[in-house]
Amino acid sequence: LDGDNVRHGLCSDLGFSLEDRAENLRRIGEVAKLMTEAGTIVLTAFISPLRRDRERVRSLFPHGDFLEIYCEASLEVCESRDPKGLYRRARAGEIPDFTGISSPYEPPINPELRCNTGEDPVEHNVDQVVAMLRARGILPA
């Protein structure tokens, strides 16, 4: 489940305030829960700036069924990878409530997996995720 795609439909009524971000994550957490209950392995890609919101989504799942993967990259790296020009616009004051610029970001304290996407190649990060899923019996060895 991709954050941009969800915002075009299910969450099209939400903005980017901290309250709206919390509701966006709650909704996608509920969708992910329904999908896992139907037997689907669900991977989500969302900017989740606050720990409390991530923990709220985690609480929807049985213990061990929510695996937080922290895709770590410095703000400098994020800005250098800005295909939509959003960081530039946020720095210019054109986009309010922009995570990491004018709105807070709290990195995870104990994610199940930490991928250094700022330094490691994509293939290495993918291998880390697949290895974790295999080690937990989610994917076959």
Phi and psi in radians as a Rosetta constraint file:
Dihedral C 1 N 2 CA 2 C 2 CIRCULARHARMONIC -1.886 0.35
Dihedral N 2 CA 2 C 2 N 3 CIRCULARHARMONIC 2.372 0.35
Dihedral C 2 N 3 CA 3 C 3 CIRCULARHARMONIC -0.985 0.35
Dihedral N 3 CA 3 C 3 N 4 CIRCULARHARMONIC -0.805 0.35
Dihedral C 3 N 4 CA 4 C 4 CIRCULARHARMONIC -1.089 0.35
Dihedral N 4 CA 4 C 4 N 5 CIRCULARHARMONIC -0.762 0.35
Dihedral C 4 N 5 CA 5 C 5 CIRCULARHARMONIC -1.118 0.35
Dihedral N 5 CA 5 C 5 N 6 CIRCULARHARMONIC -0.723 0.35
Dihedral C 5 N 6 CA 6 C 6 CIRCULARHARMONIC -1.127 0.35
Dihedral N 6 CA 6 C 6 N 7 CIRCULARHARMONIC -0.645 0.35
Dihedral C 6 N 7 CA 7 C 7 CIRCULARHARMONIC -1.207 0.35
Dihedral N 7 CA 7 C 7 N 8 CIRCULARHARMONIC -0.355 0.35
Dihedral C 7 N 8 CA 8 C 8 CIRCULARHARMONIC -1.338 0.35
Dihedral N 8 CA 8 C 8 N 9 CIRCULARHARMONIC -0.375 0.35
Dihedral C 8 N 9 CA 9 C 9 CIRCULARHARMONIC -2.188 0.35
Dihedral N 9 CA 9 C 9 N 10 CIRCULARHARMONIC -1.512 0.35
Dihedral C 9 N 10 CA 10 C 10 CIRCULARHARMONIC -0.914 0.35
Dihedral N 10 CA 10 C 10 N 11 CIRCULARHARMONIC -0.624 0.35
Dihedral C 10 N 11 CA 11 C 11 CIRCULARHARMONIC -2.076 0.35
Dihedral N 11 CA 11 C 11 N 12 CIRCULARHARMONIC 0.478 0.35
Dihedral C 11 N 12 CA 12 C 12 CIRCULARHARMONIC -1.160 0.35
Dihedral N 12 CA 12 C 12 N 13 CIRCULARHARMONIC -0.283 0.35
Dihedral C 12 N 13 CA 13 C 13 CIRCULARHARMONIC -1.513 0.35
Dihedral N 13 CA 13 C 13 N 14 CIRCULARHARMONIC -0.011 0.35
Dihedral C 13 N 14 CA 14 C 14 CIRCULARHARMONIC -1.811 0.35
Dihedral N 14 CA 14 C 14 N 15 CIRCULARHARMONIC 2.590 0.35
Dihedral C 14 N 15 CA 15 C 15 CIRCULARHARMONIC -1.721 0.35
Dihedral N 15 CA 15 C 15 N 16 CIRCULARHARMONIC -2.574 0.35
Dihedral C 15 N 16 CA 16 C 16 CIRCULARHARMONIC -2.160 0.35
Dihedral N 16 CA 16 C 16 N 17 CIRCULARHARMONIC 0.298 0.35
Dihedral C 16 N 17 CA 17 C 17 CIRCULARHARMONIC -1.139 0.35
Dihedral N 17 CA 17 C 17 N 18 CIRCULARHARMONIC 2.867 0.35
Dihedral C 17 N 18 CA 18 C 18 CIRCULARHARMONIC -1.042 0.35
Dihedral N 18 CA 18 C 18 N 19 CIRCULARHARMONIC -0.629 0.35
Dihedral C 18 N 19 CA 19 C 19 CIRCULARHARMONIC -1.163 0.35
Dihedral N 19 CA 19 C 19 N 20 CIRCULARHARMONIC -0.777 0.35
Dihedral C 19 N 20 CA 20 C 20 CIRCULARHARMONIC -1.181 0.35
Dihedral N 20 CA 20 C 20 N 21 CIRCULARHARMONIC -0.629 0.35
Dihedral C 20 N 21 CA 21 C 21 CIRCULARHARMONIC -1.105 0.35
Dihedral N 21 CA 21 C 21 N 22 CIRCULARHARMONIC -0.714 0.35
Dihedral C 21 N 22 CA 22 C 22 CIRCULARHARMONIC -1.081 0.35
Dihedral N 22 CA 22 C 22 N 23 CIRCULARHARMONIC -0.748 0.35
Dihedral C 22 N 23 CA 23 C 23 CIRCULARHARMONIC -1.178 0.35
Dihedral N 23 CA 23 C 23 N 24 CIRCULARHARMONIC -0.674 0.35
Dihedral C 23 N 24 CA 24 C 24 CIRCULARHARMONIC -1.000 0.35
Dihedral N 24 CA 24 C 24 N 25 CIRCULARHARMONIC -0.825 0.35
Dihedral C 24 N 25 CA 25 C 25 CIRCULARHARMONIC -1.184 0.35
Dihedral N 25 CA 25 C 25 N 26 CIRCULARHARMONIC -0.655 0.35
Dihedral C 25 N 26 CA 26 C 26 CIRCULARHARMONIC -1.064 0.35
Dihedral N 26 CA 26 C 26 N 27 CIRCULARHARMONIC -0.818 0.35
Dihedral C 26 N 27 CA 27 C 27 CIRCULARHARMONIC -1.069 0.35
Dihedral N 27 CA 27 C 27 N 28 CIRCULARHARMONIC -0.827 0.35
Dihedral C 27 N 28 CA 28 C 28 CIRCULARHARMONIC -1.205 0.35
Dihedral N 28 CA 28 C 28 N 29 CIRCULARHARMONIC -0.539 0.35
Dihedral C 28 N 29 CA 29 C 29 CIRCULARHARMONIC -1.077 0.35
Dihedral N 29 CA 29 C 29 N 30 CIRCULARHARMONIC -0.737 0.35
Dihedral C 29 N 30 CA 30 C 30 CIRCULARHARMONIC -1.133 0.35
Dihedral N 30 CA 30 C 30 N 31 CIRCULARHARMONIC -0.709 0.35
Dihedral C 30 N 31 CA 31 C 31 CIRCULARHARMONIC -1.123 0.35
Dihedral N 31 CA 31 C 31 N 32 CIRCULARHARMONIC -0.793 0.35
Dihedral C 31 N 32 CA 32 C 32 CIRCULARHARMONIC -1.075 0.35
Dihedral N 32 CA 32 C 32 N 33 CIRCULARHARMONIC -0.674 0.35
Dihedral C 32 N 33 CA 33 C 33 CIRCULARHARMONIC -1.092 0.35
Dihedral N 33 CA 33 C 33 N 34 CIRCULARHARMONIC -0.801 0.35
Dihedral C 33 N 34 CA 34 C 34 CIRCULARHARMONIC -1.037 0.35
Dihedral N 34 CA 34 C 34 N 35 CIRCULARHARMONIC -0.725 0.35
Dihedral C 34 N 35 CA 35 C 35 CIRCULARHARMONIC -1.176 0.35
Dihedral N 35 CA 35 C 35 N 36 CIRCULARHARMONIC -0.702 0.35
Dihedral C 35 N 36 CA 36 C 36 CIRCULARHARMONIC -1.198 0.35
Dihedral N 36 CA 36 C 36 N 37 CIRCULARHARMONIC -0.630 0.35
Dihedral C 36 N 37 CA 37 C 37 CIRCULARHARMONIC -1.123 0.35
Dihedral N 37 CA 37 C 37 N 38 CIRCULARHARMONIC -0.424 0.35
Dihedral C 37 N 38 CA 38 C 38 CIRCULARHARMONIC -1.543 0.35
Dihedral N 38 CA 38 C 38 N 39 CIRCULARHARMONIC 0.064 0.35
Dihedral C 38 N 39 CA 39 C 39 CIRCULARHARMONIC 1.627 0.35
Dihedral N 39 CA 39 C 39 N 40 CIRCULARHARMONIC 0.201 0.35
Dihedral C 39 N 40 CA 40 C 40 CIRCULARHARMONIC -1.617 0.35
Dihedral N 40 CA 40 C 40 N 41 CIRCULARHARMONIC 2.435 0.35
Dihedral C 40 N 41 CA 41 C 41 CIRCULARHARMONIC -1.425 0.35
Dihedral N 41 CA 41 C 41 N 42 CIRCULARHARMONIC 2.149 0.35
Dihedral C 41 N 42 CA 42 C 42 CIRCULARHARMONIC -1.995 0.35
Dihedral N 42 CA 42 C 42 N 43 CIRCULARHARMONIC 2.202 0.35
Dihedral C 42 N 43 CA 43 C 43 CIRCULARHARMONIC -1.965 0.35
Dihedral N 43 CA 43 C 43 N 44 CIRCULARHARMONIC 2.294 0.35
Dihedral C 43 N 44 CA 44 C 44 CIRCULARHARMONIC -2.070 0.35
Dihedral N 44 CA 44 C 44 N 45 CIRCULARHARMONIC 2.576 0.35
Dihedral C 44 N 45 CA 45 C 45 CIRCULARHARMONIC -2.243 0.35
Dihedral N 45 CA 45 C 45 N 46 CIRCULARHARMONIC 1.729 0.35
Dihedral C 45 N 46 CA 46 C 46 CIRCULARHARMONIC -2.404 0.35
Dihedral N 46 CA 46 C 46 N 47 CIRCULARHARMONIC 2.500 0.35
Dihedral C 46 N 47 CA 47 C 47 CIRCULARHARMONIC -1.301 0.35
Dihedral N 47 CA 47 C 47 N 48 CIRCULARHARMONIC 2.064 0.35
Dihedral C 47 N 48 CA 48 C 48 CIRCULARHARMONIC -2.183 0.35
Dihedral N 48 CA 48 C 48 N 49 CIRCULARHARMONIC 1.453 0.35
Dihedral C 48 N 49 CA 49 C 49 CIRCULARHARMONIC -1.247 0.35
Dihedral N 49 CA 49 C 49 N 50 CIRCULARHARMONIC -0.468 0.35
Dihedral C 49 N 50 CA 50 C 50 CIRCULARHARMONIC -1.954 0.35
Dihedral N 50 CA 50 C 50 N 51 CIRCULARHARMONIC 2.385 0.35
Dihedral C 50 N 51 CA 51 C 51 CIRCULARHARMONIC -1.016 0.35
Dihedral N 51 CA 51 C 51 N 52 CIRCULARHARMONIC -0.731 0.35
Dihedral C 51 N 52 CA 52 C 52 CIRCULARHARMONIC -1.051 0.35
Dihedral N 52 CA 52 C 52 N 53 CIRCULARHARMONIC -0.641 0.35
Dihedral C 52 N 53 CA 53 C 53 CIRCULARHARMONIC -1.232 0.35
Dihedral N 53 CA 53 C 53 N 54 CIRCULARHARMONIC -0.680 0.35
Dihedral C 53 N 54 CA 54 C 54 CIRCULARHARMONIC -1.131 0.35
Dihedral N 54 CA 54 C 54 N 55 CIRCULARHARMONIC -0.705 0.35
Dihedral C 54 N 55 CA 55 C 55 CIRCULARHARMONIC -1.178 0.35
Dihedral N 55 CA 55 C 55 N 56 CIRCULARHARMONIC -0.611 0.35
Dihedral C 55 N 56 CA 56 C 56 CIRCULARHARMONIC -1.098 0.35
Dihedral N 56 CA 56 C 56 N 57 CIRCULARHARMONIC -0.734 0.35
Dihedral C 56 N 57 CA 57 C 57 CIRCULARHARMONIC -1.184 0.35
Dihedral N 57 CA 57 C 57 N 58 CIRCULARHARMONIC -0.736 0.35
Dihedral C 57 N 58 CA 58 C 58 CIRCULARHARMONIC -0.961 0.35
Dihedral N 58 CA 58 C 58 N 59 CIRCULARHARMONIC -0.670 0.35
Dihedral C 58 N 59 CA 59 C 59 CIRCULARHARMONIC -1.169 0.35
Dihedral N 59 CA 59 C 59 N 60 CIRCULARHARMONIC -0.251 0.35
Dihedral C 59 N 60 CA 60 C 60 CIRCULARHARMONIC -1.284 0.35
Dihedral N 60 CA 60 C 60 N 61 CIRCULARHARMONIC -0.322 0.35
Dihedral C 60 N 61 CA 61 C 61 CIRCULARHARMONIC -1.893 0.35
Dihedral N 61 CA 61 C 61 N 62 CIRCULARHARMONIC 2.644 0.35
Dihedral C 61 N 62 CA 62 C 62 CIRCULARHARMONIC -1.030 0.35
Dihedral N 62 CA 62 C 62 N 63 CIRCULARHARMONIC 2.648 0.35
Dihedral C 62 N 63 CA 63 C 63 CIRCULARHARMONIC -0.917 0.35
Dihedral N 63 CA 63 C 63 N 64 CIRCULARHARMONIC 2.260 0.35
Dihedral C 63 N 64 CA 64 C 64 CIRCULARHARMONIC 1.581 0.35
Dihedral N 64 CA 64 C 64 N 65 CIRCULARHARMONIC -0.161 0.35
Dihedral C 64 N 65 CA 65 C 65 CIRCULARHARMONIC -1.580 0.35
Dihedral N 65 CA 65 C 65 N 66 CIRCULARHARMONIC -0.223 0.35
Dihedral C 65 N 66 CA 66 C 66 CIRCULARHARMONIC -1.873 0.35
Dihedral N 66 CA 66 C 66 N 67 CIRCULARHARMONIC 2.051 0.35
Dihedral C 66 N 67 CA 67 C 67 CIRCULARHARMONIC -2.022 0.35
Dihedral N 67 CA 67 C 67 N 68 CIRCULARHARMONIC 1.991 0.35
Dihedral C 67 N 68 CA 68 C 68 CIRCULARHARMONIC -1.517 0.35
Dihedral N 68 CA 68 C 68 N 69 CIRCULARHARMONIC 2.161 0.35
Dihedral C 68 N 69 CA 69 C 69 CIRCULARHARMONIC -1.973 0.35
Dihedral N 69 CA 69 C 69 N 70 CIRCULARHARMONIC 2.010 0.35
Dihedral C 69 N 70 CA 70 C 70 CIRCULARHARMONIC -1.590 0.35
Dihedral N 70 CA 70 C 70 N 71 CIRCULARHARMONIC 1.928 0.35
Dihedral C 70 N 71 CA 71 C 71 CIRCULARHARMONIC -1.531 0.35
Dihedral N 71 CA 71 C 71 N 72 CIRCULARHARMONIC 1.617 0.35
Dihedral C 71 N 72 CA 72 C 72 CIRCULARHARMONIC -1.482 0.35
Dihedral N 72 CA 72 C 72 N 73 CIRCULARHARMONIC 2.272 0.35
Dihedral C 72 N 73 CA 73 C 73 CIRCULARHARMONIC -2.699 0.35
Dihedral N 73 CA 73 C 73 N 74 CIRCULARHARMONIC 2.464 0.35
Dihedral C 73 N 74 CA 74 C 74 CIRCULARHARMONIC -1.159 0.35
Dihedral N 74 CA 74 C 74 N 75 CIRCULARHARMONIC 2.797 0.35
Dihedral C 74 N 75 CA 75 C 75 CIRCULARHARMONIC -1.017 0.35
Dihedral N 75 CA 75 C 75 N 76 CIRCULARHARMONIC -0.670 0.35
Dihedral C 75 N 76 CA 76 C 76 CIRCULARHARMONIC -1.040 0.35
Dihedral N 76 CA 76 C 76 N 77 CIRCULARHARMONIC -0.771 0.35
Dihedral C 76 N 77 CA 77 C 77 CIRCULARHARMONIC -1.143 0.35
Dihedral N 77 CA 77 C 77 N 78 CIRCULARHARMONIC -0.767 0.35
Dihedral C 77 N 78 CA 78 C 78 CIRCULARHARMONIC -1.022 0.35
Dihedral N 78 CA 78 C 78 N 79 CIRCULARHARMONIC -0.753 0.35
Dihedral C 78 N 79 CA 79 C 79 CIRCULARHARMONIC -1.157 0.35
Dihedral N 79 CA 79 C 79 N 80 CIRCULARHARMONIC -0.589 0.35
Dihedral C 79 N 80 CA 80 C 80 CIRCULARHARMONIC -1.277 0.35
Dihedral N 80 CA 80 C 80 N 81 CIRCULARHARMONIC -0.337 0.35
Dihedral C 80 N 81 CA 81 C 81 CIRCULARHARMONIC -1.794 0.35
Dihedral N 81 CA 81 C 81 N 82 CIRCULARHARMONIC 0.517 0.35
Dihedral C 81 N 82 CA 82 C 82 CIRCULARHARMONIC -1.593 0.35
Dihedral N 82 CA 82 C 82 N 83 CIRCULARHARMONIC 1.383 0.35
Dihedral C 82 N 83 CA 83 C 83 CIRCULARHARMONIC -1.151 0.35
Dihedral N 83 CA 83 C 83 N 84 CIRCULARHARMONIC -0.437 0.35
Dihedral C 83 N 84 CA 84 C 84 CIRCULARHARMONIC -1.644 0.35
Dihedral N 84 CA 84 C 84 N 85 CIRCULARHARMONIC -0.097 0.35
Dihedral C 84 N 85 CA 85 C 85 CIRCULARHARMONIC 1.285 0.35
Dihedral N 85 CA 85 C 85 N 86 CIRCULARHARMONIC 0.336 0.35
Dihedral C 85 N 86 CA 86 C 86 CIRCULARHARMONIC -1.220 0.35
Dihedral N 86 CA 86 C 86 N 87 CIRCULARHARMONIC -0.709 0.35
Dihedral C 86 N 87 CA 87 C 87 CIRCULARHARMONIC -1.109 0.35
Dihedral N 87 CA 87 C 87 N 88 CIRCULARHARMONIC -0.743 0.35
Dihedral C 87 N 88 CA 88 C 88 CIRCULARHARMONIC -1.041 0.35
Dihedral N 88 CA 88 C 88 N 89 CIRCULARHARMONIC -0.789 0.35
Dihedral C 88 N 89 CA 89 C 89 CIRCULARHARMONIC -1.157 0.35
Dihedral N 89 CA 89 C 89 N 90 CIRCULARHARMONIC -0.661 0.35
Dihedral C 89 N 90 CA 90 C 90 CIRCULARHARMONIC -1.141 0.35
Dihedral N 90 CA 90 C 90 N 91 CIRCULARHARMONIC -0.740 0.35
Dihedral C 90 N 91 CA 91 C 91 CIRCULARHARMONIC -1.094 0.35
Dihedral N 91 CA 91 C 91 N 92 CIRCULARHARMONIC -0.540 0.35
Dihedral C 91 N 92 CA 92 C 92 CIRCULARHARMONIC -1.440 0.35
Dihedral N 92 CA 92 C 92 N 93 CIRCULARHARMONIC -0.010 0.35
Dihedral C 92 N 93 CA 93 C 93 CIRCULARHARMONIC 1.431 0.35
Dihedral N 93 CA 93 C 93 N 94 CIRCULARHARMONIC 0.201 0.35
Dihedral C 93 N 94 CA 94 C 94 CIRCULARHARMONIC -1.458 0.35
Dihedral N 94 CA 94 C 94 N 95 CIRCULARHARMONIC -0.362 0.35
Dihedral C 94 N 95 CA 95 C 95 CIRCULARHARMONIC -2.155 0.35
Dihedral N 95 CA 95 C 95 N 96 CIRCULARHARMONIC 1.953 0.35
Dihedral C 95 N 96 CA 96 C 96 CIRCULARHARMONIC -1.379 0.35
Dihedral N 96 CA 96 C 96 N 97 CIRCULARHARMONIC 2.867 0.35
Dihedral C 96 N 97 CA 97 C 97 CIRCULARHARMONIC 0.961 0.35
Dihedral N 97 CA 97 C 97 N 98 CIRCULARHARMONIC 0.790 0.35
Dihedral C 97 N 98 CA 98 C 98 CIRCULARHARMONIC -1.702 0.35
Dihedral N 98 CA 98 C 98 N 99 CIRCULARHARMONIC 2.076 0.35
Dihedral C 98 N 99 CA 99 C 99 CIRCULARHARMONIC -0.952 0.35
Dihedral N 99 CA 99 C 99 N 100 CIRCULARHARMONIC 2.250 0.35
Dihedral C 99 N 100 CA 100 C 100 CIRCULARHARMONIC 1.552 0.35
Dihedral N 100 CA 100 C 100 N 101 CIRCULARHARMONIC -0.288 0.35
Dihedral C 100 N 101 CA 101 C 101 CIRCULARHARMONIC -1.949 0.35
Dihedral N 101 CA 101 C 101 N 102 CIRCULARHARMONIC -1.133 0.35
Dihedral C 101 N 102 CA 102 C 102 CIRCULARHARMONIC -2.059 0.35
Dihedral N 102 CA 102 C 102 N 103 CIRCULARHARMONIC 0.127 0.35
Dihedral C 102 N 103 CA 103 C 103 CIRCULARHARMONIC -2.455 0.35
Dihedral N 103 CA 103 C 103 N 104 CIRCULARHARMONIC 2.534 0.35
Dihedral C 103 N 104 CA 104 C 104 CIRCULARHARMONIC -1.239 0.35
Dihedral N 104 CA 104 C 104 N 105 CIRCULARHARMONIC 2.752 0.35
Dihedral C 104 N 105 CA 105 C 105 CIRCULARHARMONIC -2.353 0.35
Dihedral N 105 CA 105 C 105 N 106 CIRCULARHARMONIC 2.230 0.35
Dihedral C 105 N 106 CA 106 C 106 CIRCULARHARMONIC -1.952 0.35
Dihedral N 106 CA 106 C 106 N 107 CIRCULARHARMONIC 1.911 0.35
Dihedral C 106 N 107 CA 107 C 107 CIRCULARHARMONIC -1.123 0.35
Dihedral N 107 CA 107 C 107 N 108 CIRCULARHARMONIC 2.625 0.35
Dihedral C 107 N 108 CA 108 C 108 CIRCULARHARMONIC -1.072 0.35
Dihedral N 108 CA 108 C 108 N 109 CIRCULARHARMONIC 2.577 0.35
Dihedral C 108 N 109 CA 109 C 109 CIRCULARHARMONIC -1.542 0.35
Dihedral N 109 CA 109 C 109 N 110 CIRCULARHARMONIC -0.809 0.35
Dihedral C 109 N 110 CA 110 C 110 CIRCULARHARMONIC -2.333 0.35
Dihedral N 110 CA 110 C 110 N 111 CIRCULARHARMONIC 1.132 0.35
Dihedral C 110 N 111 CA 111 C 111 CIRCULARHARMONIC -1.192 0.35
Dihedral N 111 CA 111 C 111 N 112 CIRCULARHARMONIC 2.694 0.35
Dihedral C 111 N 112 CA 112 C 112 CIRCULARHARMONIC -1.139 0.35
Dihedral N 112 CA 112 C 112 N 113 CIRCULARHARMONIC -0.487 0.35
Dihedral C 112 N 113 CA 113 C 113 CIRCULARHARMONIC -2.582 0.35
Dihedral N 113 CA 113 C 113 N 114 CIRCULARHARMONIC 2.418 0.35
Dihedral C 113 N 114 CA 114 C 114 CIRCULARHARMONIC -2.071 0.35
Dihedral N 114 CA 114 C 114 N 115 CIRCULARHARMONIC 2.067 0.35
Dihedral C 114 N 115 CA 115 C 115 CIRCULARHARMONIC -1.912 0.35
Dihedral N 115 CA 115 C 115 N 116 CIRCULARHARMONIC 2.155 0.35
Dihedral C 115 N 116 CA 116 C 116 CIRCULARHARMONIC -1.513 0.35
Dihedral N 116 CA 116 C 116 N 117 CIRCULARHARMONIC 1.511 0.35
Dihedral C 116 N 117 CA 117 C 117 CIRCULARHARMONIC -1.328 0.35
Dihedral N 117 CA 117 C 117 N 118 CIRCULARHARMONIC -0.190 0.35
Dihedral C 117 N 118 CA 118 C 118 CIRCULARHARMONIC -1.400 0.35
Dihedral N 118 CA 118 C 118 N 119 CIRCULARHARMONIC -0.382 0.35
Dihedral C 118 N 119 CA 119 C 119 CIRCULARHARMONIC -2.143 0.35
Dihedral N 119 CA 119 C 119 N 120 CIRCULARHARMONIC -0.603 0.35
Dihedral C 119 N 120 CA 120 C 120 CIRCULARHARMONIC -1.569 0.35
Dihedral N 120 CA 120 C 120 N 121 CIRCULARHARMONIC 2.586 0.35
Dihedral C 120 N 121 CA 121 C 121 CIRCULARHARMONIC -1.148 0.35
Dihedral N 121 CA 121 C 121 N 122 CIRCULARHARMONIC 2.674 0.35
Dihedral C 121 N 122 CA 122 C 122 CIRCULARHARMONIC -0.930 0.35
Dihedral N 122 CA 122 C 122 N 123 CIRCULARHARMONIC -0.751 0.35
Dihedral C 122 N 123 CA 123 C 123 CIRCULARHARMONIC -1.016 0.35
Dihedral N 123 CA 123 C 123 N 124 CIRCULARHARMONIC -0.679 0.35
Dihedral C 123 N 124 CA 124 C 124 CIRCULARHARMONIC -1.136 0.35
Dihedral N 124 CA 124 C 124 N 125 CIRCULARHARMONIC -0.755 0.35
Dihedral C 124 N 125 CA 125 C 125 CIRCULARHARMONIC -1.130 0.35
Dihedral N 125 CA 125 C 125 N 126 CIRCULARHARMONIC -0.714 0.35
Dihedral C 125 N 126 CA 126 C 126 CIRCULARHARMONIC -1.079 0.35
Dihedral N 126 CA 126 C 126 N 127 CIRCULARHARMONIC -0.779 0.35
Dihedral C 126 N 127 CA 127 C 127 CIRCULARHARMONIC -1.030 0.35
Dihedral N 127 CA 127 C 127 N 128 CIRCULARHARMONIC -0.680 0.35
Dihedral C 127 N 128 CA 128 C 128 CIRCULARHARMONIC -1.096 0.35
Dihedral N 128 CA 128 C 128 N 129 CIRCULARHARMONIC -0.788 0.35
Dihedral C 128 N 129 CA 129 C 129 CIRCULARHARMONIC -1.126 0.35
Dihedral N 129 CA 129 C 129 N 130 CIRCULARHARMONIC -0.830 0.35
Dihedral C 129 N 130 CA 130 C 130 CIRCULARHARMONIC -1.075 0.35
Dihedral N 130 CA 130 C 130 N 131 CIRCULARHARMONIC -0.738 0.35
Dihedral C 130 N 131 CA 131 C 131 CIRCULARHARMONIC -1.072 0.35
Dihedral N 131 CA 131 C 131 N 132 CIRCULARHARMONIC -0.731 0.35
Dihedral C 131 N 132 CA 132 C 132 CIRCULARHARMONIC -1.118 0.35
Dihedral N 132 CA 132 C 132 N 133 CIRCULARHARMONIC -0.772 0.35
Dihedral C 132 N 133 CA 133 C 133 CIRCULARHARMONIC -1.136 0.35
Dihedral N 133 CA 133 C 133 N 134 CIRCULARHARMONIC -0.630 0.35
Dihedral C 133 N 134 CA 134 C 134 CIRCULARHARMONIC -1.204 0.35
Dihedral N 134 CA 134 C 134 N 135 CIRCULARHARMONIC -0.754 0.35
Dihedral C 134 N 135 CA 135 C 135 CIRCULARHARMONIC -1.081 0.35
Dihedral N 135 CA 135 C 135 N 136 CIRCULARHARMONIC -0.512 0.35
Dihedral C 135 N 136 CA 136 C 136 CIRCULARHARMONIC -1.607 0.35
Dihedral N 136 CA 136 C 136 N 137 CIRCULARHARMONIC 0.036 0.35
Dihedral C 136 N 137 CA 137 C 137 CIRCULARHARMONIC 1.339 0.35
Dihedral N 137 CA 137 C 137 N 138 CIRCULARHARMONIC 0.231 0.35
Dihedral C 137 N 138 CA 138 C 138 CIRCULARHARMONIC -1.378 0.35
Dihedral N 138 CA 138 C 138 N 139 CIRCULARHARMONIC -0.667 0.35
Dihedral C 138 N 139 CA 139 C 139 CIRCULARHARMONIC -1.972 0.35
Dihedral N 139 CA 139 C 139 N 140 CIRCULARHARMONIC 2.619 0.35
Dihedral C 139 N 140 CA 140 C 140 CIRCULARHARMONIC -1.157 0.35
Dihedral N 140 CA 140 C 140 N 141 CIRCULARHARMONIC 2.591 0.35
